[in-house]
Amino acid sequence: MVAGGLAAGCLTLLPSAAQAAWPGGDAGTEERQAYFADAAEEFGVPLPVLLGVSYHESRWEAHEGEHNTSGGYGPMNLTDVTAEMVAGGPAGAAGRGDLDELTSDPALHTLDAAAELLGTPAGRLRTDERENIRGGAALLASYQRRLTGSASTDAGAWYGAVARYSQSSDRGTARRFADRVFETVESGAARSTDDGQRVELAAAGSVRPRTAQLAELGLKAGAESTDTECPATVSCAFVPAAASNGQVADRPADGVKVDYIVLHDTESSYDAAIKTFQDAASGSAGHYVVRSSDGAVTQMVPGKDIGFHAGNYWFNMHSIGIEHEGFAAQGATWYSQRLYETSADLVKYLADKYGVPLDRQHIVGHDNVPGPRDAYVAGMHWDPGPYWDWSAFMEMVGAPDGSPAARSERHARHAPKVGSAVTITPDFASNEQTVRVCPADDPTGGTQECTDRTAPSNFLPVHTAPDASSPLFADPAVHPGADAGTDDIADWGSTVQAGQQFVVAGRKGGWTAIWFSGAKVWFHDPHGRNTTPAEDVTVVRSGEDGATLYGSGYPQASEYPEGLSPSTQKPLTVYGFPAGQAYVATRPPVNADDFFPSGDTYVTGAARYYTVQYNHRVVLVDAAGVSEYE
């Protein structure tokens, strides 16, 4: 899931100033418009240029009193990305010793640079929109002076400064940002912001941008010519993500193995997702973005490199992320057949290239990735959500659990036996489940009030007893101390999902119990209708003292070479693996490991970790505390 989606609000592109019309009528004020005019005059920036840059940075939204999801503040999207944001954002870098290095790029701290130009405390630019706009104008003017030696009243003469404001080190990305700004300068735009401000950029008509200035910025030019890594069946282009939204590596030649392909949705439009990944301050970048309407693909990170997409650095290190245009709460209307087919072809191609098994233990959703530490578990993203048809998709990639033959065979089977392992395999079309959807769950604006929705789904709810009237299971990280979970669409803690595998802990009536989140939970499974026996799987059981769970698998500090800052990890204490319980391991145990882009350095440790299907998400368990089930 992309770090931020489209803001609510109505946009009107204006072919001419005479056709300006305020979305929503006359309501609202023009105070912000005046701030732009004052700052443009004060710093000698053509007003259309300042408005155009702000529109493409924030859509003129203020983000008053708080930073937005990309670490940018205010209408000018002045950035101040902290180590805390990187620790809990798409990079998922909690516990890493190189957080200062990850946040050292000046492109991530334009707020400080703007505050210095104004001689104003940085805190004011976070919360005072007038100062924020002044800071952005001052920064833009400083780029112009550095490039040309003076300001100019000719908007087209600011092309290089606008490209520099993108903060991209890649020439193609900076050019695309400047081109978008000047297209808007020519055509005009007007909108009412979320807080009722009316802002207009009157159409300037024909403008002649000085595109030759781009060559004077000293930007890298190689990335945009990078060959795409896509199958021949897919229409694929390469647009580089911002360099700070990932790390250059040489997987798998440098020892870092790709074990997972993580499927996301964008929670935004296709174009908005690409723009987000090009924004150095967003902190996020999937390797690929797939368009809903026609299945077109944009690759943004080479497969050899690490993209920040899953909110967990260790899983980012071992995965490739594919973003799908769509919104999880509206999934069925966005996940088109063309999108499924394209994504399946891409997954098969990548699985073959990197040796990733084609099963649900290695082809996972963002909602299956664990939080790196306790504090981040509850906030992990839940896309692609309950409406992604995992059974159909896995059939497309050739995995047997999703095939019609497997489903037909499943109906002929008896109820699962206690102690055996099963795969969750409900029939998507007939598995209608009800969830609660609220406006906060749906950034499209299509959900105006909380409502119950019943639709074909990929999950089964899990209860505390073999009875539909019993409470839903309350995940201890999502609902600490609660007696019951919820049926909220975002409440992944009380659901099992198609393709996941668990150990049967009991049977009663038409219900099956499994070990789940350190507890015994139940789901409706009459005659084994929603399960298939899992064959050739590894099951692990904890010892008498239980087992320790983790969200990452880093080496011990003593195992790092001198000169590297060791990463640290803490057990997931919100969860437990009590003695006697058993869970399905998604693969054999692997050694603890870590990666540093400086010198392309791969570090391994002696500890070994299983990855187990623990609840709706996987976790890591120290192999020393478990034994394989016989």
VMD Tcl script that draws the C-alpha trace (Angstrom):
set ca {
  {0.00 0.00 0.00}
  {1.25 3.40 -0.92}
  {2.09 5.70 1.95}
  {-0.55 8.23 0.97}
  {-3.58 8.31 -1.30}
  {-5.47 11.06 -3.09}
  {-6.87 13.69 -0.78}
  {-10.61 14.16 -0.79}
  {-11.79 17.18 -2.72}
  {-12.85 18.27 -6.13}
  {-10.44 19.44 -8.83}
  {-11.25 21.44 -11.94}
  {-8.64 21.89 -14.65}
  {-9.22 25.18 -16.41}
  {-8.68 25.58 -20.17}
  {-8.85 29.34 -19.63}
  {-9.08 31.75 -16.76}
  {-12.48 32.90 -17.95}
  {-13.89 29.46 -17.19}
  {-12.78 29.41 -13.56}
  {-15.49 27.94 -11.32}
  {-15.10 27.06 -7.68}
  {-15.91 23.43 -6.85}
  {-18.60 23.43 -4.22}
  {-19.94 26.90 -5.02}
  {-19.02 30.08 -3.19}
  {-18.29 28.54 0.23}
  {-14.77 28.91 1.57}
  {-12.14 31.61 1.94}
  {-9.24 32.85 -0.15}
  {-6.74 33.45 2.65}
  {-4.32 30.81 1.33}
  {-4.54 32.34 -2.15}
  {-3.36 35.64 -0.64}
  {-0.46 33.91 1.11}
  {0.74 32.55 -2.24}
  {0.48 36.01 -3.85}
  {2.39 37.68 -1.00}
  {5.18 35.06 -1.00}
  {5.53 35.19 -4.78}
  {5.98 38.96 -4.67}
  {8.35 38.85 -1.67}
  {10.76 36.35 -3.22}
  {10.34 37.23 -6.90}
  {8.78 33.92 -7.93}
  {6.17 34.08 -10.71}
  {2.86 33.35 -8.98}
  {1.80 30.66 -11.51}
  {5.06 28.81 -10.87}
  {4.68 28.90 -7.09}
  {1.05 27.77 -7.32}
  {1.94 25.03 -9.81}
  {4.70 23.62 -7.63}
  {2.46 23.63 -4.55}
  {-0.40 21.99 -6.43}
  {1.79 19.07 -7.47}
  {3.35 18.80 -4.01}
  {0.20 18.95 -1.87}
  {-2.82 19.92 -3.99}
  {-2.68 23.14 -1.92}
  {-3.59 21.30 1.29}
  {-2.21 22.70 4.55}
  {-1.68 19.54 6.65}
  {-2.08 21.91 9.58}
  {-0.32 20.96 12.79}
  {0.93 17.59 11.60}
  {3.07 16.07 8.91}
  {1.48 14.06 6.14}
  {2.34 10.46 5.40}
  {5.38 11.36 3.31}
  {7.07 13.44 6.01}
  {6.16 16.65 4.20}
  {4.54 19.65 5.90}
  {2.15 22.25 4.61}
  {1.15 23.46 1.14}
  {4.78 23.43 -0.06}
  {5.39 19.88 1.23}
  {8.55 20.91 3.07}
  {10.11 17.71 4.33}
  {11.57 16.75 7.67}
  {11.83 12.96 7.70}
  {12.90 11.62 11.08}
  {14.42 8.33 12.11}
  {11.13 7.51 13.84}
  {9.23 7.86 10.56}
  {11.67 5.57 8.77}
  {11.50 3.05 11.61}
  {7.73 2.72 11.36}
  {7.08 3.65 7.73}
  {7.41 1.59 4.54}
  {11.10 1.01 5.22}
  {10.16 -0.73 8.48}
  {13.65 -0.01 9.79}
  {12.95 -0.36 13.52}
  {16.10 -1.42 15.32}
  {18.49 -0.73 12.45}
  {21.76 0.89 13.39}
  {21.94 2.97 10.19}
  {18.77 5.03 10.70}
  {20.79 8.26 10.74}
  {22.28 7.34 7.37}
  {18.88 6.45 5.97}
  {17.55 9.89 6.90}
  {20.63 11.94 6.03}
  {19.66 12.80 2.43}
  {19.16 16.60 2.23}
  {16.11 15.94 0.04}
  {14.41 14.64 3.18}
  {15.01 17.90 5.11}
  {13.89 20.79 2.92}
  {11.98 22.26 5.85}
  {15.23 22.95 7.69}
  {16.76 24.50 4.57}
  {13.74 26.75 4.06}
  {13.70 27.80 7.72}
  {17.37 28.78 7.50}
  {16.66 30.93 4.43}
  {13.87 32.72 6.32}
  {15.74 32.97 9.61}
  {12.65 31.41 11.18}
  {12.42 28.47 13.64}
  {11.70 25.26 11.75}
  {8.73 24.55 14.00}
  {6.83 27.51 12.56}
  {7.07 26.09 9.03}
  {5.41 22.90 10.25}
  {2.32 24.58 11.66}
  {2.04 28.07 10.14}
  {0.86 27.79 6.54}
  {1.86 31.37 5.70}
  {5.44 30.69 6.84}
  {5.39 27.35 5.06}
  {4.47 29.01 1.76}
  {7.10 31.71 2.33}
  {9.66 28.97 3.02}
  {8.79 27.11 -0.17}
  {9.01 30.31 -2.20}
  {12.38 31.17 -0.65}
  {13.70 27.69 -1.41}
  {12.49 27.86 -5.01}
  {14.06 31.32 -5.43}
  {17.35 30.05 -4.02}
  {17.42 27.29 -6.63}
  {16.73 29.86 -9.35}
  {19.53 32.17 -8.20}
  {21.95 29.28 -7.97}
  {21.07 28.19 -11.50}
  {20.76 31.52 -13.34}
  {22.17 34.13 -11.00}
  {18.92 36.10 -10.74}
  {15.13 35.85 -10.64}
  {12.97 36.33 -13.73}
  {9.39 37.38 -14.40}
  {9.26 34.82 -17.23}
  {7.67 31.64 -15.85}
  {9.42 29.48 -18.44}
  {12.83 30.58 -17.11}
  {12.08 28.74 -13.84}
  {12.00 25.25 -15.36}
  {15.32 24.17 -13.83}
  {14.41 25.50 -10.37}
  {11.11 23.64 -10.48}
  {12.89 20.43 -11.48}
  {15.30 20.95 -8.58}
  {12.36 21.41 -6.17}
  {11.33 17.80 -6.92}
  {14.38 16.80 -4.81}
  {15.03 13.91 -7.18}
  {18.60 12.95 -8.03}
  {17.36 11.32 -11.24}
  {17.09 13.48 -14.35}
  {14.03 11.71 -15.76}
  {12.07 11.98 -12.53}
  {12.93 15.66 -12.09}
  {11.97 16.35 -15.72}
  {8.59 14.64 -15.32}
  {7.82 16.69 -12.21}
  {8.71 19.96 -13.96}
  {6.70 18.97 -17.04}
  {3.63 18.30 -14.91}
  {3.98 21.64 -13.15}
  {4.25 23.59 -16.39}
  {1.36 21.70 -17.98}
  {-0.77 22.88 -15.05}
  {0.64 26.41 -15.32}
  {-0.52 26.50 -18.95}
  {-3.95 24.91 -18.44}
  {-4.79 26.34 -15.01}
  {-6.47 24.69 -12.05}
  {-8.84 25.52 -9.21}
  {-10.07 23.60 -6.21}
  {-11.49 23.89 -2.74}
  {-9.21 22.28 -0.20}
  {-10.34 19.95 2.55}
  {-10.37 22.84 5.03}
  {-12.46 25.11 2.81}
  {-9.78 27.27 1.21}
  {-10.36 28.32 -2.39}
  {-7.23 28.40 -4.51}
  {-6.96 29.22 -8.22}
  {-4.14 28.98 -10.71}
  {-5.37 30.98 -13.71}
  {-4.41 29.48 -17.07}
  {-1.27 31.16 -18.37}
  {-1.71 29.89 -21.90}
  {1.41 29.13 -23.90}
  {4.59 29.04 -21.81}
  {8.04 28.21 -23.17}
  {9.87 26.26 -20.43}
  {13.67 26.46 -20.64}
  {14.07 22.69 -20.64}
  {17.78 22.97 -21.44}
  {18.32 24.07 -17.83}
  {17.81 20.47 -16.75}
  {21.27 19.57 -18.05}
  {22.81 22.12 -15.66}
  {21.47 20.47 -12.49}
  {24.05 17.66 -12.46}
  {21.44 14.93 -12.12}
  {21.97 11.27 -12.93}
  {20.68 10.20 -16.34}
  {21.16 6.44 -16.37}
  {18.15 5.16 -14.47}
  {15.43 6.06 -16.96}
  {17.04 3.92 -19.65}
  {17.14 0.85 -17.43}
  {15.71 -2.23 -19.12}
  {12.51 -3.49 -17.57}
  {12.28 -6.90 -15.94}
  {8.92 -8.13 -17.18}
  {7.60 -11.10 -19.15}
  {6.94 -10.62 -22.86}
  {3.19 -10.82 -22.22}
  {3.20 -7.61 -20.16}
  {3.28 -4.00 -21.36}
  {6.02 -2.63 -19.17}
  {7.85 0.70 -18.79}
  {10.57 1.77 -16.39}
  {10.20 4.93 -14.32}
  {12.75 5.15 -11.49}
  {11.62 5.69 -7.92}
  {13.44 8.25 -5.82}
  {16.79 6.87 -4.76}
  {16.04 7.37 -1.04}
  {12.98 5.11 -1.26}
  {15.09 1.98 -1.42}
  {18.66 0.74 -1.45}
  {20.97 -0.34 -4.25}
  {21.93 -3.99 -3.85}
  {22.87 -6.93 -6.06}
  {20.34 -9.59 -5.07}
  {20.88 -12.53 -5.09}
  {24.53 -12.33 -6.20}
  {25.49 -10.51 -3.00}
  {23.96 -13.27 -0.85}
  {20.61 -11.56 -0.17}
  {18.01 -14.07 -1.29}
  {14.58 -13.06 -2.59}
  {12.13 -15.34 -0.78}
  {8.81 -13.50 -1.04}
  {6.70 -11.61 -3.54}
  {4.47 -9.17 -1.65}
  {1.20 -8.02 -3.26}
  {-0.18 -4.59 -2.33}
  {-2.83 -2.20 -3.49}
  {-2.01 1.46 -4.00}
  {-4.90 3.12 -2.11}
  {-4.60 5.73 -4.86}
  {-4.72 6.01 -8.62}
  {-2.01 4.42 -10.77}
  {-0.49 7.82 -11.63}
  {-0.62 8.99 -8.03}
  {1.22 5.86 -6.88}
  {3.98 6.43 -9.42}
  {4.28 10.06 -8.31}
  {4.43 8.98 -4.65}
  {7.28 6.58 -5.34}
  {9.13 9.34 -7.21}
  {8.83 11.61 -4.16}
  {12.02 11.37 -2.13}
  {10.09 12.23 1.02}
  {7.49 9.47 0.68}
  {9.89 6.85 1.99}
  {8.14 4.18 -0.08}
  {8.58 2.39 -3.37}
  {7.24 -0.88 -4.68}
  {9.20 -2.57 -7.45}
  {6.17 -2.56 -9.77}
  {2.82 -0.78 -10.17}
  {-0.01 -2.46 -12.15}
  {-2.85 -0.44 -13.68}
  {-6.43 -1.62 -13.16}
  {-7.96 -0.71 -16.52}
  {-5.55 -2.45 -18.88}
  {-2.90 -4.20 -16.79}
  {-0.12 -1.86 -17.88}
  {2.95 -2.11 -15.64}
  {5.49 0.46 -14.50}
  {8.64 -0.91 -12.93}
  {10.20 1.54 -10.49}
  {12.89 -0.43 -8.65}
  {15.23 -3.00 -10.25}
  {14.71 -6.47 -8.84}
  {18.28 -6.63 -7.61}
  {17.63 -3.62 -5.36}
  {15.66 -3.34 -2.11}
  {12.43 -1.35 -2.28}
  {10.80 0.11 0.84}
  {7.26 -1.24 0.50}
  {6.26 -3.67 3.24}
  {6.82 -1.77 6.50}
  {9.44 -4.28 7.66}
  {13.06 -3.86 6.56}
  {13.94 -7.53 6.98}
  {11.04 -8.58 4.73}
  {11.85 -5.77 2.29}
  {15.36 -7.19 2.14}
  {14.02 -10.58 1.04}
  {11.09 -9.57 -1.17}
  {9.83 -7.88 -4.30}
  {6.76 -5.65 -3.96}
  {4.00 -5.37 -6.56}
  {1.48 -2.55 -6.14}
  {-1.95 -2.89 -7.77}
  {-4.06 0.15 -8.56}
  {-7.05 0.05 -6.28}
  {-8.55 0.54 -2.86}
  {-8.90 -2.38 -0.45}
  {-12.37 -1.32 0.72}
  {-13.53 -1.21 -2.92}
  {-11.38 -4.10 -4.11}
  {-13.82 -6.00 -6.27}
  {-14.41 -2.94 -8.46}
  {-10.67 -2.31 -8.95}
  {-9.18 -5.79 -9.19}
  {-9.99 -6.36 -12.85}
  {-9.41 -9.56 -14.76}
  {-6.74 -7.81 -16.81}
  {-5.00 -6.73 -13.60}
  {-5.12 -10.29 -12.21}
  {-3.79 -11.81 -15.42}
  {-0.97 -9.30 -15.77}
  {0.03 -9.64 -12.14}
  {-0.03 -13.44 -12.38}
  {2.25 -13.37 -15.43}
  {4.57 -11.00 -13.59}
  {4.61 -13.16 -10.45}
  {5.41 -16.30 -12.47}
  {8.23 -14.49 -14.24}
  {9.72 -13.17 -10.99}
  {9.29 -16.48 -9.17}
  {11.22 -18.23 -11.92}
  {13.91 -15.53 -12.03}
  {14.53 -15.52 -8.28}
  {13.57 -19.06 -7.30}
  {10.52 -18.09 -5.22}
  {8.12 -21.02 -4.65}
  {4.69 -20.49 -6.20}
  {2.60 -20.99 -3.08}
  {0.77 -18.81 -0.56}
  {3.59 -19.17 1.89}
  {5.85 -17.16 -0.41}
  {3.35 -15.17 -2.50}
  {1.87 -13.05 0.27}
  {-0.16 -9.92 0.80}
  {1.01 -6.80 2.58}
  {-1.52 -7.84 5.21}
  {0.50 -11.01 5.86}
  {3.80 -9.24 6.69}
  {4.58 -8.93 10.43}
  {5.39 -5.75 12.29}
  {9.12 -5.52 13.06}
  {8.40 -4.73 16.74}
  {5.46 -4.71 19.13}
  {4.77 -1.00 18.61}
  {4.25 -1.43 14.87}
  {2.13 -4.59 14.71}
  {-1.30 -3.01 15.08}
  {-0.59 -0.34 12.47}
  {0.63 -2.66 9.73}
  {-1.30 -2.22 6.46}
  {-4.14 -4.59 5.58}
  {-4.06 -4.45 1.78}
  {-4.89 -5.93 -0.70}
  {-7.74 -6.77 1.66}
  {-10.64 -9.23 1.83}
  {-11.72 -8.85 -1.80}
  {-8.53 -10.03 -3.46}
  {-9.43 -13.45 -4.92}
  {-6.43 -15.45 -3.73}
  {-7.81 -18.78 -4.95}
  {-8.29 -17.56 -8.52}
  {-4.97 -15.73 -8.51}
  {-3.00 -18.74 -7.27}
  {-4.71 -20.86 -9.91}
  {-3.47 -18.36 -12.52}
  {0.11 -18.72 -11.29}
  {-0.18 -22.51 -11.31}
  {-0.43 -23.23 -7.59}
  {-2.53 -26.37 -6.97}
  {-4.46 -25.22 -3.90}
  {-6.45 -22.77 -6.01}
  {-7.28 -25.11 -8.90}
  {-10.84 -26.26 -9.66}
  {-9.66 -29.85 -9.25}
  {-8.41 -29.15 -5.73}
  {-11.65 -27.42 -4.80}
  {-13.70 -30.31 -6.18}
  {-11.56 -32.80 -4.31}
  {-11.93 -30.76 -1.14}
  {-15.70 -31.15 -1.12}
  {-15.27 -34.92 -1.15}
  {-13.01 -34.94 1.89}
  {-14.00 -35.58 5.50}
  {-13.56 -33.19 8.37}
  {-9.89 -32.52 9.24}
  {-8.22 -34.55 11.97}
  {-6.81 -33.06 15.16}
  {-3.05 -32.65 14.86}
  {-3.07 -32.51 11.08}
  {-2.21 -29.43 9.02}
  {-4.80 -27.84 6.76}
  {-4.90 -25.15 4.10}
  {-7.70 -22.59 4.33}
  {-9.59 -22.94 1.03}
  {-13.07 -21.36 0.99}
  {-14.70 -20.90 -2.39}
  {-14.39 -17.17 -3.04}
  {-17.63 -16.67 -4.97}
  {-19.84 -18.41 -2.42}
  {-17.92 -17.30 0.68}
  {-19.94 -14.18 1.44}
  {-18.76 -12.45 4.60}
  {-20.00 -9.29 6.29}
  {-17.63 -6.52 7.36}
  {-18.08 -3.05 8.76}
  {-16.72 -0.32 6.44}
  {-16.27 3.26 7.69}
  {-15.17 6.44 5.90}
  {-11.64 6.15 7.29}
  {-11.29 2.77 5.57}
  {-12.14 4.13 2.14}
  {-10.06 7.02 0.77}
  {-12.17 7.11 -2.41}
  {-14.82 9.02 -0.45}
  {-17.37 6.46 -1.57}
  {-18.25 5.46 2.00}
  {-20.07 8.36 3.66}
  {-20.95 6.59 6.90}
  {-20.14 3.32 8.63}
  {-22.08 0.52 7.01}
  {-22.16 -3.28 6.90}
  {-21.14 -4.82 3.59}
  {-21.68 -8.43 2.57}
  {-19.67 -9.66 -0.40}
  {-17.63 -12.61 -1.69}
  {-14.43 -12.65 0.36}
  {-11.13 -14.47 0.81}
  {-11.34 -14.88 4.59}
  {-13.13 -16.75 7.35}
  {-13.82 -15.12 10.75}
  {-12.35 -16.89 13.76}
  {-14.27 -17.14 17.04}
  {-13.42 -17.97 20.63}
  {-15.81 -20.94 20.63}
  {-17.49 -23.24 18.09}
  {-20.56 -21.04 17.87}
  {-21.38 -18.18 15.48}
  {-22.73 -16.15 18.41}
  {-19.45 -16.40 20.35}
  {-17.06 -13.42 20.34}
  {-14.65 -12.95 17.50}
  {-11.05 -13.54 18.54}
  {-9.34 -10.36 19.74}
  {-5.78 -10.12 18.49}
  {-3.66 -9.08 21.52}
  {-1.74 -6.50 19.47}
  {-4.77 -4.98 17.77}
  {-7.11 -5.16 20.80}
  {-4.92 -5.43 23.93}
  {-6.92 -6.67 26.91}
  {-10.18 -6.96 24.95}
  {-12.51 -9.94 25.15}
  {-13.66 -9.71 21.55}
  {-12.44 -8.64 18.15}
  {-14.52 -6.77 15.59}
  {-15.85 -7.28 12.09}
  {-14.25 -4.02 10.90}
  {-12.82 -4.45 7.41}
  {-9.39 -3.40 8.68}
  {-9.43 -5.81 11.65}
  {-7.20 -8.52 10.22}
  {-6.64 -9.99 13.69}
  {-9.82 -12.07 13.72}
  {-9.54 -13.66 10.28}
  {-7.82 -16.51 8.46}
  {-7.23 -16.12 4.74}
  {-7.34 -18.37 1.69}
  {-4.10 -20.27 1.23}
  {-2.88 -19.97 4.79}
  {-1.97 -23.15 6.67}
  {-2.58 -24.07 10.30}
  {-2.50 -27.05 12.65}
  {-5.89 -28.44 13.71}
  {-6.43 -28.15 17.46}
  {-9.98 -29.50 17.71}
  {-13.29 -30.36 16.04}
  {-16.82 -29.87 17.28}
  {-19.95 -30.06 15.22}
  {-19.30 -28.24 11.95}
  {-16.43 -26.22 13.43}
  {-12.65 -26.60 13.20}
  {-10.23 -25.24 15.82}
  {-6.65 -24.23 15.01}
  {-3.66 -22.86 16.91}
  {-3.67 -19.14 16.15}
  {-1.93 -16.18 17.84}
  {-1.01 -18.35 20.82}
  {-4.65 -19.36 21.35}
  {-7.20 -21.90 20.19}
  {-9.71 -20.35 17.80}
  {-12.63 -21.71 15.80}
  {-14.04 -21.22 12.31}
  {-17.06 -22.72 10.56}
  {-15.96 -25.70 8.47}
  {-18.83 -28.18 8.02}
  {-17.54 -31.49 6.65}
  {-14.21 -29.81 5.92}
  {-15.84 -27.54 3.33}
  {-13.43 -24.65 3.93}
  {-10.19 -26.61 4.33}
  {-7.91 -28.92 2.37}
  {-5.33 -31.27 3.96}
  {-1.89 -29.66 3.73}
  {0.66 -32.11 2.46}
  {4.46 -32.01 2.57}
  {4.57 -29.17 5.09}
  {6.90 -28.54 8.01}
  {5.18 -28.15 11.37}
  {7.02 -26.88 14.45}
  {6.10 -27.30 18.10}
  {7.46 -25.31 21.03}
  {9.37 -26.82 23.92}
  {8.36 -26.86 27.57}
  {9.38 -23.24 28.05}
  {7.59 -21.99 24.96}
  {9.27 -20.27 22.04}
  {10.28 -16.69 21.30}
  {8.75 -14.84 18.36}
  {10.23 -12.02 16.29}
  {9.28 -9.71 13.45}
  {12.79 -9.77 11.94}
  {15.83 -12.01 11.89}
  {18.99 -9.95 12.49}
  {22.37 -11.29 13.70}
  {23.78 -10.61 17.15}
  {25.80 -7.39 17.57}
  {29.03 -9.35 18.01}
  {28.55 -10.93 14.56}
  {28.75 -7.64 12.63}
  {32.07 -6.64 11.05}
  {33.86 -3.69 12.61}
  {32.67 -0.38 11.20}
  {29.04 -1.39 10.71}
  {26.25 -0.32 13.05}
  {24.50 -3.51 14.23}
  {20.75 -3.75 13.87}
  {18.86 -4.80 16.98}
  {15.61 -6.66 17.40}
  {13.27 -7.31 20.27}
  {10.90 -10.24 20.78}
  {7.25 -9.74 19.90}
  {6.09 -9.82 23.50}
  {2.46 -9.14 22.56}
  {2.34 -12.69 21.27}
  {3.31 -16.08 22.66}
  {4.06 -19.60 21.46}
  {3.07 -21.71 24.49}
  {4.27 -25.25 25.04}
  {2.21 -27.83 23.20}
  {1.06 -25.56 20.38}
  {2.12 -26.15 16.79}
  {2.35 -23.97 13.69}
  {3.13 -24.50 10.02}
  {6.54 -23.23 8.92}
  {6.58 -21.57 5.52}
  {10.12 -22.71 4.74}
  {13.17 -24.37 6.35}
  {14.96 -22.23 8.95}
  {17.39 -19.63 7.63}
  {20.35 -17.91 9.23}
  {19.99 -14.47 10.75}
  {21.12 -11.87 8.23}
  {21.37 -8.16 7.45}
  {22.42 -5.90 4.60}
  {24.25 -2.59 4.21}
  {24.37 -0.77 0.86}
  {27.81 0.68 1.57}
  {30.14 -1.83 -0.01}
  {27.16 -4.07 -0.82}
  {27.79 -5.83 2.51}
  {25.82 -8.92 3.52}
  {26.09 -10.09 7.14}
  {24.97 -13.45 8.50}
  {24.62 -14.78 12.03}
  {24.57 -18.19 13.70}
  {20.94 -18.07 14.88}
  {18.38 -19.72 12.63}
  {14.75 -18.72 12.23}
  {11.64 -20.45 10.97}
  {8.97 -18.28 9.39}
  {5.61 -19.63 10.63}
  {2.00 -18.89 9.77}
  {1.08 -17.57 13.18}
  {-2.18 -15.69 12.64}
  {-3.31 -13.59 9.69}
  {0.38 -12.66 9.49}
  {3.57 -14.66 9.61}
  {6.23 -14.28 12.32}
  {9.75 -15.57 12.86}
  {10.56 -18.07 15.58}
  {14.01 -18.97 16.86}
  {14.69 -22.53 15.70}
  {16.43 -23.27 19.01}
  {13.09 -23.05 20.83}
  {11.07 -25.42 18.63}
  {11.24 -28.88 17.15}
  {9.76 -30.14 13.93}
  {6.49 -31.95 14.50}
  {6.37 -35.63 13.76}
}
mol new
graphics top color blue
foreach p $ca { graphics top sphere $p radius 0.5 }
foreach p [lrange $ca 0 end-1] q [lrange $ca 1 end] { graphics top cylinder $p $q radius 0.2 }
display resetview
